[in-house]
Amino acid sequence: VSNLGMYGIDSFSAVINPPQVAILAVGSLKPRAVVLEDGTVAARPTVTLTLACDHRVLYGADGARFLDRVRGLLERPDALLL
């Protein structure tokens, strides 16, 4: 995990260093406009996560599933208790 959010960086691409096969870049947490399910717009805290992975070791689809799981846990942290 590489975090530059504490410096106000919204998003960035982290570099994989051998023997790593993936790295998660975490940007700043800021309120941003989000369209809700009912079509209204509201300010919600959001963060940009970027996953860089070595496709010789980790398939992109597996990386996407990992990011989806992280997103789900961040949106509903109570799921960690299940």
C-alpha positions, 0 to 999 in steps of 0.5 A: 500500500502506498498512501499519498492522500495525507499530502492532498494528492487525489490520485497517483500510480504507484510503481511495483518494486520486485519482488512485489506483484501488486501495489495499491495507491491510496489518494486523499479522502475528500467530499465530492459530488455523488449521484445517489440511487434516487438521482439526487446529487449529494456530497459524500466522502470519496477516495481514489484507489489505484491498483498496479499489478504484474500481469505475469503473476496476477490476472487483471480480473483478479485485481478487479475483484480485489478492488471490488472487495475493498470498495465493498468493505469501505462502503460497509465496514460492518461487513468485516464483522461477518 
